[in-house]
């Protein structure tokens, strides 16, 4: 009889523990196309192209909403790190994430409960940002990029990280006789964007790193990489704390007001990540 009296108390205790441990059901996915972004909670990494495009969904007068739309504007949640956005999506705090395609694929490889929608969000071009006061450097890097495209080095670097037979380690090796007499070229980046820049055994590797190194080899510089928040990269270049910004940066009219860009070195797309059923 004493044990039966204890049962209601025990049941309440278990319920309390479950509520404290967050044992609530994650909501079903409701985003199946770009049109479904209206009124949803969209996750982005602060300062990225996804952030710029998603901002339109915060304003009902932006023109991105369907005609005769009578719902609420979307809410954009901005995160300093992509991993934080992924956690928020998995926990149901946001409905989707807008991010570049290749980093999205890396996210899916590590999170089998998430998926990428078949419909692409947008197409974009990546380029290197440089201070408007350093036109000579922009010209020199454009010349180097042209040579790297012509001799196949650029394609080899990109295909090493993107494709079915990727190695994930740098295929590029600096020539032994490289002249470094021009000093050091400081590259600002955000090492949170696999396969463009990420850590392997505390070493920064990726497409952007190899391309920057190949450019430095041609121009006679020692490459120095500074890891920072993505939204600080352009400011670092603009203020002179870094010579170049290389972080899978898309050329936009807004960014062109602050810095110049080289010719494009890669094409990518923005995609939408959602929870699986």
C-alpha positions as CSV (number, residue, x, y, z in Angstrom):
1,X,0.0,0.0,0.0
2,X,2.9,2.4,0.8
3,X,4.4,1.8,-2.7
4,X,1.1,2.7,-4.4
5,X,0.9,5.9,-2.6
6,X,4.4,6.8,-3.8
7,X,3.5,6.2,-7.5
8,X,1.8,9.6,-8.2
9,X,4.8,11.4,-6.6
10,X,7.2,9.3,-8.7
11,X,5.2,10.0,-11.9
12,X,5.3,13.8,-11.3
13,X,9.0,13.6,-10.7
14,X,9.6,11.8,-14.0
15,X,7.5,14.3,-15.9
16,X,9.4,17.2,-14.3
17,X,12.7,15.6,-15.4
18,X,11.5,15.1,-18.9
19,X,10.4,18.8,-19.2
20,X,13.7,20.0,-17.8
21,X,15.7,17.9,-20.3
22,X,13.8,19.4,-23.3
23,X,11.9,16.2,-24.3
24,X,9.5,18.2,-26.5
25,X,8.7,17.1,-30.0
26,X,10.6,18.9,-32.8
27,X,8.0,20.4,-35.3
28,X,7.6,18.8,-38.7
29,X,9.3,20.4,-41.7
30,X,7.1,23.0,-43.4
31,X,9.5,24.3,-46.0
32,X,9.5,22.4,-49.3
33,X,10.3,25.2,-51.8
34,X,11.4,28.9,-51.9
35,X,7.8,30.0,-51.8
36,X,7.4,28.3,-48.4
37,X,9.9,30.8,-46.9
38,X,7.2,33.3,-46.4
39,X,6.4,33.8,-42.7
40,X,9.0,31.2,-41.6
41,X,12.1,31.5,-39.3
42,X,15.1,31.5,-41.5
43,X,18.6,30.8,-40.1
44,X,21.7,32.3,-41.7
45,X,25.4,33.0,-40.8
46,X,25.8,36.7,-40.1
47,X,27.1,38.7,-43.0
48,X,26.9,36.0,-45.6
49,X,25.2,36.1,-48.9
50,X,22.4,34.0,-47.4
51,X,22.0,36.7,-44.8
52,X,21.7,39.4,-47.5
53,X,19.2,37.5,-49.5
54,X,17.1,36.4,-46.5
55,X,16.8,40.0,-45.4
56,X,14.3,40.6,-48.1
57,X,11.9,38.2,-46.4
58,X,11.9,40.5,-43.3
59,X,10.1,43.2,-45.3
60,X,6.6,42.6,-46.8
61,X,7.3,45.4,-49.3
62,X,10.5,43.9,-50.6
63,X,8.8,42.2,-53.6
64,X,9.9,38.7,-52.8
65,X,6.5,37.7,-51.4
66,X,3.8,36.2,-53.7
67,X,1.1,38.4,-55.0
68,X,-1.8,38.8,-52.6
69,X,0.2,37.3,-49.8
70,X,-1.7,38.1,-46.5
71,X,0.6,36.4,-44.0
72,X,3.4,37.8,-41.8
73,X,6.9,38.6,-42.8
74,X,9.6,36.0,-42.2
75,X,12.0,36.2,-39.2
76,X,15.7,35.9,-39.9
77,X,17.9,34.5,-37.1
78,X,21.5,35.4,-37.6
79,X,24.3,33.2,-36.1
80,X,28.1,33.9,-35.9
81,X,28.8,30.2,-36.7
82,X,27.1,27.8,-39.1
83,X,27.2,25.1,-36.5
84,X,25.0,27.2,-34.2
85,X,22.4,27.5,-37.0
86,X,22.5,23.7,-37.6
87,X,21.8,23.1,-33.9
88,X,18.9,25.6,-33.9
89,X,17.4,23.8,-36.9
90,X,17.7,20.4,-35.4
91,X,16.0,21.7,-32.2
92,X,13.1,23.3,-34.1
93,X,14.1,26.9,-33.2
94,X,14.2,27.8,-36.9
95,X,12.5,26.3,-40.0
96,X,15.4,26.3,-42.4
97,X,18.9,27.5,-43.2
98,X,20.0,29.4,-46.3
99,X,23.7,28.6,-47.1
100,X,26.2,28.0,-49.9
101,X,25.8,24.6,-51.6
102,X,29.2,23.1,-50.8
103,X,29.2,23.9,-47.1
104,X,25.6,22.6,-47.1
105,X,26.7,19.3,-48.5
106,X,29.3,19.1,-45.7
107,X,26.6,19.8,-43.1
108,X,24.4,17.0,-44.6
109,X,27.3,14.5,-44.4
110,X,27.5,15.1,-40.7
111,X,23.7,15.3,-40.0
112,X,21.6,12.6,-41.5
113,X,18.4,14.1,-40.1
114,X,18.8,17.1,-42.4
115,X,18.4,17.5,-46.1
116,X,18.9,20.0,-48.9
117,X,15.9,21.0,-51.0
118,X,16.2,20.2,-54.7
119,X,15.1,23.7,-55.7
120,X,18.1,26.2,-55.7
121,X,17.7,29.5,-53.9
122,X,20.1,31.6,-56.1
123,X,23.3,31.5,-58.1
124,X,26.5,33.5,-57.2
125,X,30.1,34.2,-58.1
126,X,33.0,34.1,-55.7
127,X,35.8,36.6,-55.8
128,X,38.6,38.0,-53.7
129,X,37.9,41.4,-52.0
130,X,40.6,44.0,-51.9
131,X,40.8,47.6,-50.6
132,X,39.7,50.3,-53.1
133,X,43.0,52.0,-52.4
134,X,45.0,49.0,-53.7
135,X,44.2,48.9,-57.4
136,X,47.7,47.6,-58.3
137,X,47.2,44.5,-56.1
138,X,43.8,43.9,-57.7
139,X,45.3,44.0,-61.2
140,X,48.2,41.7,-60.2
141,X,45.9,39.1,-58.6
142,X,43.6,39.2,-61.7
143,X,46.6,38.5,-63.9
144,X,47.6,35.5,-61.6
145,X,44.0,34.1,-61.6
146,X,44.1,34.2,-65.4
147,X,47.3,32.2,-65.5
148,X,46.0,29.7,-62.9
149,X,42.8,29.2,-65.0
150,X,44.8,28.8,-68.2
151,X,47.3,26.3,-66.9
152,X,44.6,24.2,-65.1
153,X,45.8,24.8,-61.6
154,X,42.5,26.5,-60.5
155,X,40.4,23.6,-61.8
156,X,42.7,21.1,-60.1
157,X,42.4,22.8,-56.8
158,X,38.6,23.0,-56.9
159,X,38.1,19.5,-58.1
160,X,40.3,18.2,-55.3
161,X,37.7,19.3,-52.8
162,X,34.5,19.1,-54.8
163,X,33.4,16.0,-56.6
164,X,33.1,12.2,-56.3
165,X,36.8,11.6,-56.0
166,X,38.0,14.3,-53.7
167,X,41.0,13.9,-51.5
168,X,40.3,16.7,-49.0
169,X,44.0,17.6,-48.8
170,X,45.8,20.2,-50.7
171,X,47.0,18.9,-54.2
172,X,48.9,22.2,-54.6
173,X,52.5,22.4,-53.7
174,X,54.5,25.6,-53.8
175,X,57.5,25.5,-56.2
176,X,60.8,25.2,-54.2
177,X,62.3,28.2,-55.9
178,X,59.5,30.7,-55.2
179,X,60.7,34.2,-54.5
180,X,59.2,35.7,-51.3
181,X,60.9,39.1,-51.6
182,X,57.7,41.1,-51.7
183,X,57.0,40.3,-48.0
184,X,53.8,39.0,-46.5
185,X,50.2,39.1,-47.9
186,X,47.6,38.9,-45.1
187,X,44.5,37.0,-46.0
188,X,41.3,37.5,-43.9
189,X,39.0,34.6,-43.8
190,X,36.4,32.7,-41.7
191,X,37.4,29.1,-41.1
192,X,33.9,27.8,-40.9
193,X,33.0,27.1,-44.5
194,X,34.1,23.6,-45.6
195,X,35.4,22.9,-48.3
196,X,36.5,26.5,-48.9
197,X,38.3,27.0,-45.6
198,X,38.3,24.7,-42.6
199,X,40.6,23.1,-40.0
200,X,42.3,19.7,-40.3
201,X,44.6,18.9,-37.3
202,X,44.8,22.6,-36.4
203,X,45.9,23.4,-40.0
204,X,43.7,25.7,-42.1
205,X,43.0,24.0,-45.5
206,X,40.5,24.3,-48.3
207,X,39.9,25.7,-51.8
208,X,40.4,29.4,-50.9
209,X,43.6,28.6,-49.0
210,X,45.2,26.8,-52.0
211,X,44.1,29.5,-54.4
212,X,45.5,32.2,-52.2
213,X,48.8,30.3,-51.8
214,X,49.1,29.8,-55.6
215,X,48.5,33.5,-56.1
216,X,51.2,34.4,-53.5
217,X,53.6,32.0,-55.2
218,X,53.2,33.8,-58.5
219,X,53.4,37.3,-57.1
220,X,56.3,36.6,-54.7
221,X,54.5,36.9,-51.3
222,X,54.5,34.9,-48.1
223,X,50.9,34.0,-47.2
224,X,49.6,34.7,-43.7
225,X,46.0,33.7,-42.8
226,X,43.9,35.5,-40.2
227,X,40.8,33.6,-39.0
228,X,37.9,35.9,-37.9
229,X,34.1,36.2,-37.9
230,X,32.7,36.3,-41.5
231,X,31.1,39.7,-41.0
232,X,34.5,41.1,-40.0
233,X,36.4,40.1,-43.2
234,X,35.4,43.0,-45.4
235,X,36.0,45.5,-42.5
236,X,39.5,44.0,-42.1
237,X,40.3,44.6,-45.7
238,X,38.7,48.0,-45.8
239,X,40.7,49.2,-42.7
240,X,44.0,47.8,-43.9
241,X,44.3,45.1,-41.2
242,X,44.3,42.5,-44.1
243,X,45.4,42.8,-47.7
244,X,42.8,40.4,-49.1
245,X,39.6,38.8,-48.1
246,X,39.1,35.2,-49.3
247,X,36.1,33.4,-47.8
248,X,33.8,32.3,-50.6
249,X,32.6,35.9,-50.8
250,X,29.9,36.7,-53.3
251,X,30.2,40.0,-55.2
252,X,27.2,42.2,-54.4
253,X,26.3,45.8,-55.0
254,X,26.3,46.4,-51.2
255,X,29.8,45.0,-50.8
256,X,31.1,46.9,-53.8
257,X,30.4,50.1,-51.9
258,X,33.1,49.1,-49.4
259,X,35.7,47.2,-51.3
260,X,36.8,46.1,-54.8
261,X,36.7,42.6,-56.1
262,X,38.9,40.6,-58.4
263,X,37.6,38.5,-61.3
264,X,35.5,35.5,-60.2
265,X,37.3,32.3,-59.4
266,X,34.3,30.0,-58.6
267,X,30.6,29.7,-59.2
268,X,28.2,28.4,-56.5
269,X,24.6,28.4,-55.5
270,X,22.6,29.2,-52.3
271,X,20.5,26.3,-51.1
272,X,18.0,25.6,-48.4
273,X,18.6,23.1,-45.6
274,X,15.6,21.7,-43.7
275,X,14.8,18.8,-41.3
276,X,13.9,15.5,-42.7
277,X,10.6,13.9,-41.8
